[in-house]
Amino acid sequence: MAEVDLCGHATLAAAHVLGGEQGFTTRSGVLTCTNDDGWVLMDFPADPPELTDPPIGLAEALPHATIKSVSRGRFDYLIELGSAAEVRSLRPDVQGLTQSRHAE
Protein backbone atom coordinates (compact mmCIF):
# COMPACT_ATOMS: atom_id res chain seq x y z
CA MET A 1 0.00 0.00 0.00
CA ALA A 2 1.23 3.51 -0.78
CA GLU A 3 -0.05 7.02 -0.21
CA VAL A 4 -0.86 9.00 -3.35
CA ASP A 5 -0.22 12.75 -3.56
CA LEU A 6 -3.90 13.64 -3.39
CA CYS A 7 -7.08 11.59 -3.16
CA GLY A 8 -9.96 13.91 -2.38
CA HIS A 9 -12.60 11.17 -2.56
CA ALA A 10 -10.92 9.08 0.13
CA THR A 11 -10.32 12.15 2.29
CA LEU A 12 -13.95 13.20 1.96
CA ALA A 13 -15.14 9.70 2.89
CA ALA A 14 -12.82 9.53 5.92
CA ALA A 15 -13.97 12.97 7.12
CA HIS A 16 -17.60 11.92 6.75
CA VAL A 17 -17.07 8.75 8.79
CA LEU A 18 -15.11 10.68 11.44
CA GLY A 19 -17.76 13.40 11.79
CA GLY A 20 -16.64 16.10 9.37
CA GLU A 21 -14.35 18.21 11.56
CA GLN A 22 -10.89 16.91 10.71
CA GLY A 23 -7.44 17.95 9.56
CA PHE A 24 -5.49 15.42 7.53
CA THR A 25 -1.73 15.72 7.06
CA THR A 26 -0.99 14.42 3.56
CA ARG A 27 1.83 14.49 1.04
CA SER A 28 -0.05 17.42 -0.56
CA GLY A 29 -0.18 19.40 2.68
CA VAL A 30 -2.90 19.73 5.28
CA LEU A 31 -6.44 19.03 4.04
CA THR A 32 -8.96 20.58 6.42
CA CYS A 33 -12.54 19.31 6.51
CA THR A 34 -15.43 21.00 8.28
CA ASN A 35 -19.07 20.07 8.78
CA ASP A 36 -21.57 22.58 7.40
CA ASP A 37 -25.14 21.50 8.18
CA GLY A 38 -24.45 17.90 7.20
CA TRP A 39 -22.16 18.71 4.27
CA VAL A 40 -18.43 18.02 4.56
CA LEU A 41 -16.44 20.92 3.12
CA MET A 42 -12.80 20.42 2.17
CA ASP A 43 -10.17 23.15 2.03
CA PHE A 44 -7.44 22.04 -0.36
CA PRO A 45 -3.91 23.46 -0.12
CA ALA A 46 -3.16 26.12 -2.72
CA ASP A 47 -1.02 24.82 -5.56
CA PRO A 48 -1.03 27.56 -8.19
CA PRO A 49 0.48 26.64 -11.56
CA GLU A 50 3.65 28.40 -12.71
CA LEU A 51 4.45 29.61 -16.22
CA THR A 52 6.69 27.19 -18.10
CA ASP A 53 7.85 26.36 -21.60
CA PRO A 54 5.47 24.16 -23.59
CA PRO A 55 6.25 20.43 -23.38
CA ILE A 56 7.92 18.91 -26.43
CA GLY A 57 5.20 17.82 -28.87
CA LEU A 58 2.41 19.99 -27.42
CA ALA A 59 2.04 22.27 -30.45
CA GLU A 60 1.84 19.27 -32.79
CA ALA A 61 -0.77 17.61 -30.55
CA LEU A 62 -2.95 20.76 -30.67
CA PRO A 63 -3.16 21.46 -34.41
CA HIS A 64 -4.61 24.83 -35.48
CA ALA A 65 -4.42 26.17 -31.91
CA THR A 66 -2.67 29.37 -30.88
CA ILE A 67 -0.86 28.58 -27.64
CA LYS A 68 -0.62 31.86 -25.71
CA SER A 69 0.83 30.47 -22.48
CA VAL A 70 1.54 27.21 -20.66
CA SER A 71 1.58 26.81 -16.89
CA ARG A 72 2.45 23.69 -14.95
CA GLY A 73 0.98 22.58 -11.65
CA ARG A 74 1.85 19.55 -9.58
CA PHE A 75 -0.55 17.29 -11.46
CA ASP A 76 -1.21 18.86 -14.87
CA TYR A 77 -0.75 21.68 -17.33
CA LEU A 78 -2.92 24.75 -17.89
CA ILE A 79 -2.81 25.86 -21.52
CA GLU A 80 -4.18 29.23 -22.60
CA LEU A 81 -5.32 29.30 -26.22
CA GLY A 82 -5.99 32.25 -28.50
CA SER A 83 -9.78 32.35 -28.15
CA ALA A 84 -12.86 30.57 -26.85
CA ALA A 85 -13.67 29.62 -30.46
CA GLU A 86 -10.32 27.78 -30.67
CA VAL A 87 -11.13 25.86 -27.50
CA ARG A 88 -14.55 24.86 -28.83
CA SER A 89 -13.18 23.70 -32.18
CA LEU A 90 -10.10 21.99 -30.75
CA ARG A 91 -9.53 18.43 -31.93
CA PRO A 92 -6.41 17.39 -30.01
CA ASP A 93 -4.23 14.45 -30.91
CA VAL A 94 -4.78 12.62 -27.60
CA GLN A 95 -2.03 10.09 -28.31
CA GLY A 96 0.32 12.98 -29.04
CA LEU A 97 -0.64 14.66 -25.76
CA THR A 98 0.19 11.54 -23.78
CA GLN A 99 3.58 11.38 -25.47
CA SER A 100 4.49 15.05 -25.07
CA ARG A 101 7.09 15.60 -22.39
CA HIS A 102 9.00 18.37 -20.72
CA ALA A 103 12.56 18.96 -21.89
CA GLU A 104 15.11 17.42 -19.55
SVG drawing of the C-alpha trace seen along z (x, -y; Angstrom):
<svg xmlns="http://www.w3.org/2000/svg" viewBox="-28 -35 46 37">
<polyline fill="none" stroke="black" stroke-width="0.4" points="0.0,0.0 1.2,-3.5 0.0,-7.0 -0.9,-9.0 -0.2,-12.8 -3.9,-13.6 -7.1,-11.6 -10.0,-13.9 -12.6,-11.2 -10.9,-9.1 -10.3,-12.1 -13.9,-13.2 -15.1,-9.7 -12.8,-9.5 -14.0,-13.0 -17.6,-11.9 -17.1,-8.8 -15.1,-10.7 -17.8,-13.4 -16.6,-16.1 -14.4,-18.2 -10.9,-16.9 -7.4,-17.9 -5.5,-15.4 -1.7,-15.7 -1.0,-14.4 1.8,-14.5 -0.1,-17.4 -0.2,-19.4 -2.9,-19.7 -6.4,-19.0 -9.0,-20.6 -12.5,-19.3 -15.4,-21.0 -19.1,-20.1 -21.6,-22.6 -25.1,-21.5 -24.5,-17.9 -22.2,-18.7 -18.4,-18.0 -16.4,-20.9 -12.8,-20.4 -10.2,-23.2 -7.4,-22.0 -3.9,-23.5 -3.2,-26.1 -1.0,-24.8 -1.0,-27.6 0.5,-26.6 3.6,-28.4 4.5,-29.6 6.7,-27.2 7.8,-26.4 5.5,-24.2 6.2,-20.4 7.9,-18.9 5.2,-17.8 2.4,-20.0 2.0,-22.3 1.8,-19.3 -0.8,-17.6 -2.9,-20.8 -3.2,-21.5 -4.6,-24.8 -4.4,-26.2 -2.7,-29.4 -0.9,-28.6 -0.6,-31.9 0.8,-30.5 1.5,-27.2 1.6,-26.8 2.4,-23.7 1.0,-22.6 1.8,-19.5 -0.6,-17.3 -1.2,-18.9 -0.7,-21.7 -2.9,-24.7 -2.8,-25.9 -4.2,-29.2 -5.3,-29.3 -6.0,-32.2 -9.8,-32.4 -12.9,-30.6 -13.7,-29.6 -10.3,-27.8 -11.1,-25.9 -14.6,-24.9 -13.2,-23.7 -10.1,-22.0 -9.5,-18.4 -6.4,-17.4 -4.2,-14.4 -4.8,-12.6 -2.0,-10.1 0.3,-13.0 -0.6,-14.7 0.2,-11.5 3.6,-11.4 4.5,-15.1 7.1,-15.6 9.0,-18.4 12.6,-19.0 15.1,-17.4"/>
</svg>
